[in-house]
Amino acid sequence: MLVNALSSKPEIGGRLVLDQTGLLAKYNFTLTWAPVNRRPSDESTIDESGPSLFTALKEQLGLQLQSRKAPVDCIVIDHIEQPSPN
């Protein structure tokens, strides 16, 4: 669930996050960081002077994101046609 949530954060830049930790258990945790690209209308009590997402992951959870190339599954459409009328 964490890698899915991280993939949607603007700090990640649209990149896919893969779990290569080998951890299989479920964990309860709280992660606090200063978000980037918040909408000005957001009403929030977030402390914007907090750490970046990357720093928070390292300091609060002991996790580090590393940029690397890895194989991922994808769908390739090589041909498409209009459906015939029924």
C-alpha positions, 0 to 999 in steps of 0.5 A: 500500500505504501508504494502505491501511495508514494507513486501518486505523490508529486515529489516522486515525479510520476515515476513508478515505485517498486517494493524491493524491501523484502518485508512481508508483514503489515505495519502501522506507522505515521509519516509526516513531511512537508508536501509540495505543490499543495493547492492554495485553497487547501485548509490544513494544519500541516507544518510546511517547515517539516522534512521533505518526503525523501528525508521523512522516509529515511529518518522516520521509517528507515526507508530510502528511495533509489532511482534505478531501471527495473523491468515492469509489466506493461500492455502494448496495443499493436492493432485496433479496429472500429467494432462492426455494427450489430 
